[in-house]
Amino acid sequence: MRITEAAARLGMSPRMLRYREDLGLLPPLRDRPYGRGHAHRQFTEEDLATITAGLAIERRFDITPAALAFGLRVLTDPAARAAVADLGRRTGHVPAGPGAGRALDFEKERALRALGGAPHGPAARLPAPARPRGNAAPRGTKNPRLPGGRRGSLMPGQRSAGNPDC
């Protein structure tokens, strides 16, 4: 099917599909013609299922398509993985010392499970971490603490000009 039909079925614009393709979030074209002329991608049901899986990951973890694309790059590019692991150790998100790589392997296994890959190894038996808790309203919902359900950036102790109850 052509891009306009695929976009309509997915509930997004053709431009968004092209953006996702540029980010590497779509399977590569298999039979790309060579020479002159444009290659008009024909979307398959498998392509639509892949895009839907990516959208589900973005919603579940509240990330952008670009963040998902970078996550895929970290899984496949050893230099990017090493740089992110180093940053994780420096910021305290990844423990340093013996066995420190196991935490990153766990994250890799969890990402592979989320992408539909077959988990293996000891990390496959570990439970997924709990979702963060807090008093923030979930994405796409109205925040009852602000007038009109708007999200705001009030500092602690600061009051909204329009509503003193906030």
C-alpha positions in Angstrom: 0.0 0.0 0.0 1.2 3.6 -0.6 2.2 6.0 2.1 -1.1 7.9 2.2 -3.1 4.7 2.9 -0.5 3.4 5.5 -0.6 6.8 7.2 -4.4 6.8 7.3 -4.5 3.3 8.8 -2.0 4.3 11.5 -3.7 7.6 12.3 -0.7 9.8 11.4 0.5 12.0 8.5 2.6 10.7 5.6 5.2 13.3 6.7 5.4 11.6 10.1 5.9 8.2 8.4 8.8 9.7 6.3 10.3 11.1 9.5 10.2 7.7 11.2 11.8 6.2 8.1 14.6 8.8 8.2 15.2 7.9 11.9 15.5 4.2 11.0 12.3 3.1 12.8 10.9 1.3 9.7 12.3 -1.9 8.2 14.6 -1.1 5.3 13.3 -1.3 1.7 13.9 -4.7 0.3 13.5 -4.1 -3.5 14.7 -0.6 -3.9 15.1 0.3 -7.6 18.5 1.6 -8.7 19.1 4.4 -11.2 16.9 7.3 -11.9 13.5 8.0 -10.5 12.1 7.9 -7.0 11.6 4.8 -5.0 8.0 4.8 -3.8 7.8 2.7 -0.7 5.1 0.1 -0.6 4.1 -0.5 3.0 3.3 -4.1 4.0 1.4 -5.4 6.9 4.7 -6.3 8.5 5.8 -2.6 8.2 2.6 -1.5 9.8 3.0 -3.9 12.6 6.6 -2.7 13.2 5.4 1.0 13.3 2.6 0.1 15.7 5.1 -1.7 18.0 7.3 1.4 17.9 4.3 3.7 18.7 3.4 1.4 21.7 6.9 1.7 23.1 6.9 5.5 22.7 3.5 5.7 24.6 4.5 3.1 27.3 7.8 4.9 28.1 6.7 8.4 27.2 9.5 9.0 24.7 9.9 10.6 21.3 10.6 8.8 18.0 14.1 10.3 18.1 14.7 8.9 21.6 13.5 5.4 20.4 15.8 5.6 17.4 18.8 6.5 19.7 17.9 3.6 21.9 18.1 1.3 18.9 21.5 2.9 18.0 22.8 2.2 21.5 21.8 -1.4 21.2 23.6 -1.8 17.9 26.6 0.7 17.9 29.4 -0.4 20.3 30.8 3.2 20.5 27.4 4.7 21.4 26.8 1.9 24.0 30.2 2.6 25.6 29.7 6.3 25.7 26.2 5.9 27.3 27.6 3.4 29.7 30.4 5.8 30.7 27.9 8.6 31.2 25.7 6.2 33.3 28.6 5.4 35.6 29.5 9.1 35.9 26.0 10.0 36.8 25.4 7.0 39.1 22.8 5.4 37.0 25.1 2.4 36.2 27.2 1.1 39.1 30.9 1.0 38.6 33.2 -1.9 39.4 32.9 -5.7 38.9 29.6 -6.8 37.5 28.7 -3.3 36.4 28.2 -4.5 32.9 25.3 -6.7 34.1 23.1 -3.7 34.7 23.6 -2.5 31.1 23.0 -6.1 29.8 19.8 -6.1 31.8 18.7 -2.8 30.2 19.6 -4.3 26.7 17.6 -7.4 27.4 14.6 -5.3 28.6 14.8 -3.2 25.5 15.0 -6.3 23.3 11.9 -7.7 25.0 10.1 -4.4 24.4 11.0 -4.5 20.8 9.8 -8.1 20.5 13.2 -9.8 20.4 13.7 -13.1 22.2 15.3 -12.5 25.6 18.1 -14.8 26.7 20.6 -15.0 29.5 20.1 -14.3 33.2 18.6 -10.9 32.6 15.6 -12.6 30.9 14.5 -14.0 34.2 14.5 -10.6 36.1 11.3 -8.8 36.5 10.7 -5.5 34.7 11.3 -2.5 37.0 8.2 -0.8 38.5 6.8 2.2 36.8 7.7 5.5 38.4 5.2 6.9 40.9 4.3 10.4 41.5 1.5 13.0 41.5 2.0 14.1 37.9 -1.0 13.5 35.7 -0.4 10.8 33.0 0.5 12.1 29.5 -2.6 13.2 27.6 -4.8 13.7 30.7 -5.8 16.9 32.4 -4.0 17.9 35.6 -6.8 18.6 38.1 -4.5 20.9 40.1 -4.3 23.6 37.5 -7.2 25.7 36.0 -8.6 24.2 32.9 -6.6 21.1 33.5 -3.5 22.7 32.0 0.0 21.5 32.9 2.1 24.2 34.4 5.5 24.9 35.8 4.8 26.5 39.2 7.5 26.3 41.7 6.8 24.9 45.2 4.9 27.5 47.2 4.1 29.6 44.1 0.4 30.3 43.5 -1.3 30.6 40.1 -2.5 34.2 39.4 -5.9 32.9 38.0 -6.6 30.4 40.8 -5.4 30.9 44.4 -6.3 27.3 45.3 -3.4 25.9 43.2 
